Amino acid sequence: MITGGASGIGLAMAERFAGEGMHLVLADVEESALAAAEERLRSSGAEVLGVVTDVADAAAVETLAETAYERFGAVHVLCNNAGVVTTGPSWEQSLDDWQWVLGVDLWGVIHGVRAFVPRMIDGGEPGHIVNTASIAGLLPFPNIAPYDVAKTGVVALSESLHGELGAAGVPIGVSVLCPGVVPTRISESGRNRPGATAAAPLDIPTQRTPPPTALSASQIADQVHDAIIGGRFWVVTHDGYREWITRRADAILGGTDVPVAPTL
């Protein structure tokens, strides 16, 4: 079950999982893109169910869970992946900007955990949860504060969930996905903003001209697959950020100035 499954990393994960013979439930708020993704996956032989879903709506995610279980009887891999972004100084971003980004990027994951994890536990079968955060959840960047806040929250939620399931002896693993630059349509996420009218794409330099270190969505999906198979919690996809994660930890422990990582 993959939210944000009609494009980008979500669709790449769906294609990777379909290659392993998994049945798929894709959730996305963009109906036309979801229908196209369904058709694309079915043409490759996958069994797939698409459900138009706004993950910021708790009731919609509960309905998604009910629909998935009615169709397939179980969910073994849950990918809380849907994401959006806004840009600008934190004090200039509107309350609506904050509510929209936190609603999708953080509350969407919370809703997914609350709707699916109890059902997965009750099923008594092994499973795995993948929560899509970002390198911005480990190294917050300027001018995307709502996104930074949401993704940091996803990291914290994932760590808590991992500990809780382990302490309960439940055979469900957790991974938190923290990718760097991946060319997707996230700069165009305003196209799906409630009440918005044909919002122009955001000018995000790393999306307009990806750096040489950028990875494709399919490369990210391969790493997610390997993390599930290997039971690995941290999925930090871009090696260049590891040094900066260490620098940030050293700054925290040493009480020194906050390092701002470069875009890699």
C-alpha positions as CSV (number, residue, x, y, z in Angstrom):
1,M,0.0,0.0,0.0
2,I,1.6,3.2,-1.2
3,T,0.4,6.7,-0.7
4,G,1.5,9.3,-3.3
5,G,1.7,6.2,-5.5
6,A,0.8,7.8,-8.9
7,S,4.2,9.5,-9.5
8,G,7.8,10.0,-8.4
9,I,9.2,7.8,-5.7
10,G,5.8,6.3,-4.9
11,L,5.3,5.0,-8.5
12,A,8.9,3.8,-8.6
13,M,8.3,1.7,-5.5
14,A,5.1,0.3,-7.0
15,E,7.0,-0.8,-10.1
16,R,9.8,-2.3,-8.0
17,F,7.3,-4.2,-5.8
18,A,5.3,-5.3,-8.8
19,G,8.4,-6.9,-10.1
20,E,8.5,-9.0,-7.0
21,G,5.0,-10.2,-7.6
22,M,3.3,-8.1,-5.0
23,H,-0.3,-7.0,-5.3
24,L,-0.6,-3.2,-5.1
25,V,-2.9,-0.6,-3.5
26,L,-2.0,2.9,-4.7
27,A,-3.4,6.0,-3.1
28,D,-3.1,9.5,-4.6
29,V,-5.0,12.7,-4.6
30,E,-4.6,13.2,-8.4
31,E,-7.2,11.1,-10.0
32,S,-5.9,11.3,-13.6
33,A,-2.3,10.4,-12.7
34,L,-3.6,7.6,-10.5
35,A,-5.6,6.1,-13.4
36,A,-2.5,6.3,-15.6
37,A,-0.4,4.6,-13.0
38,E,-2.9,1.8,-12.6
39,E,-3.0,1.3,-16.4
40,R,0.8,1.3,-16.6
41,L,1.2,-1.3,-13.8
42,R,-1.6,-3.5,-15.1
43,S,0.0,-3.6,-18.5
44,S,3.0,-5.2,-16.9
45,G,0.9,-7.9,-15.3
46,A,0.5,-6.4,-11.8
47,E,-2.7,-6.6,-9.8
48,V,-3.4,-3.1,-8.7
49,L,-6.1,-1.1,-7.0
50,G,-6.1,2.7,-7.1
51,V,-8.0,4.7,-4.5
52,V,-8.2,8.5,-4.8
53,T,-7.2,9.7,-1.3
54,D,-6.3,12.9,0.4
55,V,-3.9,11.7,3.2
56,A,-4.5,14.9,5.2
57,D,-8.0,13.6,5.8
58,A,-8.1,11.0,8.6
59,A,-11.5,9.7,7.5
60,A,-10.2,9.2,3.9
61,V,-7.2,7.2,5.1
62,E,-9.5,5.1,7.2
63,T,-11.6,4.4,4.2
64,L,-8.4,3.6,2.2
65,A,-7.5,1.0,4.8
66,E,-11.0,-0.6,4.8
67,T,-10.9,-0.7,1.0
68,A,-7.4,-2.3,0.9
69,Y,-8.4,-5.0,3.4
70,E,-11.7,-5.7,1.7
71,R,-9.9,-6.2,-1.6
72,F,-6.8,-8.2,-0.5
73,G,-7.4,-9.3,3.1
74,A,-4.1,-8.0,4.4
75,V,-1.4,-5.4,4.0
76,H,2.1,-6.5,4.5
77,V,4.1,-3.5,3.3
78,L,2.8,0.0,4.1
79,C,4.5,3.0,2.5
80,N,3.5,6.4,3.8
81,N,5.0,8.4,1.0
82,A,2.8,11.3,-0.1
83,G,4.6,14.7,0.1
84,V,4.3,18.3,-0.9
85,V,6.5,21.4,-0.4
86,T,6.3,25.2,-0.3
87,T,9.1,27.7,-0.4
88,G,10.1,31.0,1.2
89,P,11.3,32.4,4.5
90,S,9.6,30.7,7.5
91,W,8.0,34.0,8.7
92,E,6.6,34.7,5.2
93,Q,4.9,31.4,4.7
94,S,1.2,31.6,5.3
95,L,-0.8,29.7,7.9
96,D,-2.4,27.9,4.9
97,D,1.1,26.9,3.7
98,W,2.0,25.5,7.0
99,Q,-1.3,23.6,7.4
100,W,-1.1,22.1,3.9
101,V,2.4,20.9,4.1
102,L,2.1,19.5,7.7
103,G,-1.3,18.0,6.7
104,V,0.1,16.0,3.9
105,D,3.7,15.4,4.9
106,L,3.3,14.7,8.7
107,W,-0.4,14.1,9.4
108,G,-0.6,11.9,6.3
109,V,2.0,9.6,7.9
110,I,0.2,9.8,11.3
111,H,-3.1,8.9,9.6
112,G,-1.5,6.0,7.8
113,V,0.0,4.6,11.0
114,R,-3.3,4.9,12.9
115,A,-5.4,3.4,10.1
116,F,-3.1,0.5,9.0
117,V,-0.9,-0.6,11.9
118,P,-3.6,-1.9,14.2
119,R,-4.9,-4.0,11.3
120,M,-1.4,-5.2,10.5
121,I,-0.8,-6.2,14.1
122,D,-4.2,-8.0,14.3
123,G,-3.3,-9.9,11.2
124,G,-0.4,-11.5,13.0
125,E,1.8,-11.8,9.9
126,P,5.2,-10.3,9.3
127,G,5.2,-6.9,7.7
128,H,7.1,-3.7,7.1
129,I,6.4,0.0,7.3
130,V,8.3,2.6,5.2
131,N,7.8,6.2,6.1
132,T,9.1,8.7,3.6
133,A,10.9,11.5,5.3
134,S,13.8,13.4,3.6
135,I,17.4,14.4,4.2
136,A,15.6,17.6,5.4
137,G,14.3,15.5,8.3
138,L,18.0,15.1,9.5
139,L,19.5,18.3,8.1
140,P,16.9,21.1,7.9
141,F,17.4,23.5,5.0
142,P,16.5,27.2,4.8
143,N,13.4,28.4,3.0
144,I,11.4,25.1,3.3
145,A,10.6,25.3,7.0
146,P,7.2,23.6,6.9
147,Y,8.7,20.7,4.9
148,D,11.7,20.6,7.4
149,V,9.4,20.5,10.3
150,A,7.1,17.8,8.8
151,K,10.0,15.5,7.8
152,T,11.7,15.9,11.1
153,G,8.4,14.8,12.7
154,V,8.3,11.7,10.3
155,V,11.8,10.7,11.5
156,A,10.7,11.0,15.1
157,L,7.5,9.1,14.6
158,S,9.3,6.4,12.8
159,E,11.9,6.0,15.6
160,S,9.1,5.8,18.2
161,L,7.1,3.3,16.1
162,H,10.2,1.1,15.6
163,G,10.8,1.0,19.3
164,E,7.1,0.4,20.2
165,L,6.7,-2.5,17.8
166,G,10.0,-4.1,18.9
167,A,9.1,-3.8,22.5
168,A,5.7,-5.4,21.8
169,G,7.3,-8.3,20.0
170,V,5.4,-7.6,16.8
171,P,7.0,-8.9,13.6
172,I,6.6,-5.7,11.8
173,G,9.7,-3.8,10.7
174,V,10.1,0.0,10.2
175,S,12.2,2.0,7.8
176,V,12.5,5.7,7.5
177,L,13.4,6.9,4.0
178,C,15.6,10.0,3.9
179,P,16.4,10.8,0.3
180,G,18.4,13.8,-1.0
181,V,17.8,15.2,-4.5
182,V,15.5,13.1,-6.6
183,P,14.0,14.6,-9.8
184,T,10.2,14.3,-9.3
185,R,7.2,16.5,-9.7
186,I,7.4,17.9,-6.1
187,S,8.0,21.4,-7.4
188,E,4.6,21.1,-9.1
189,S,2.9,19.8,-5.9
190,G,0.7,23.0,-5.9
191,R,-1.3,21.4,-8.7
192,N,-3.0,19.3,-6.1
193,R,-3.4,21.9,-3.4
194,P,-7.0,22.2,-2.2
195,G,-8.7,25.3,-3.6
196,A,-5.6,26.2,-5.7
197,T,-5.9,27.3,-9.3
198,A,-3.2,26.1,-11.7
199,A,-0.3,27.1,-9.4
200,A,2.9,27.8,-11.2
201,P,5.7,25.3,-10.4
202,L,8.1,26.3,-7.7
203,D,11.5,27.3,-8.8
204,I,13.6,24.7,-6.9
205,P,17.1,24.8,-8.4
206,T,17.8,21.1,-7.7
207,Q,14.6,20.1,-9.5
208,R,15.2,22.5,-12.4
209,T,18.8,21.4,-12.8
210,P,19.6,18.3,-10.8
211,P,23.2,18.0,-9.5
212,P,25.3,15.1,-10.6
213,T,24.7,13.4,-7.3
214,A,20.9,13.2,-7.8
215,L,19.4,9.8,-7.8
216,S,16.5,8.6,-9.9
217,A,13.2,7.5,-8.3
218,S,13.9,3.9,-9.4
219,Q,17.3,4.0,-7.6
220,I,15.5,5.1,-4.4
221,A,13.0,2.3,-4.9
222,D,15.8,-0.3,-5.1
223,Q,17.2,1.0,-1.8
224,V,13.8,0.8,-0.2
225,H,13.3,-2.8,-1.4
226,D,16.7,-3.8,0.0
227,A,15.9,-2.1,3.4
228,I,12.7,-4.0,3.7
229,I,14.4,-7.3,2.9
230,G,17.3,-6.5,5.2
231,G,15.2,-5.1,8.0
232,R,17.1,-1.9,7.9
233,F,15.7,1.2,9.7
234,W,17.7,4.1,8.3
235,V,17.6,4.5,4.5
236,V,19.9,7.5,3.9
237,T,20.1,7.3,0.1
238,H,22.7,9.9,-0.8
239,D,26.1,9.1,0.7
240,G,27.4,12.7,0.4
241,Y,25.2,13.8,3.3
242,R,26.7,11.4,5.8
243,E,29.5,13.8,6.6
244,W,27.0,16.6,7.3
245,I,24.9,14.4,9.5
246,T,28.1,13.8,11.6
247,R,28.8,17.5,11.6
248,R,25.3,18.3,12.9
249,A,25.6,15.7,15.6
250,D,29.0,17.1,16.6
251,A,27.5,20.6,16.7
252,I,24.7,19.5,19.0
253,L,27.0,17.7,21.4
254,G,29.6,20.6,21.3
255,G,27.1,23.4,21.5
256,T,28.5,25.0,18.3
257,D,26.8,26.8,15.5
258,V,24.3,25.0,13.3
259,P,26.0,23.7,10.1
260,V,24.0,24.3,6.9
261,A,24.6,21.4,4.5
262,P,25.1,22.1,0.8
263,T,22.8,20.7,-1.7
264,L,24.4,17.5,-2.9
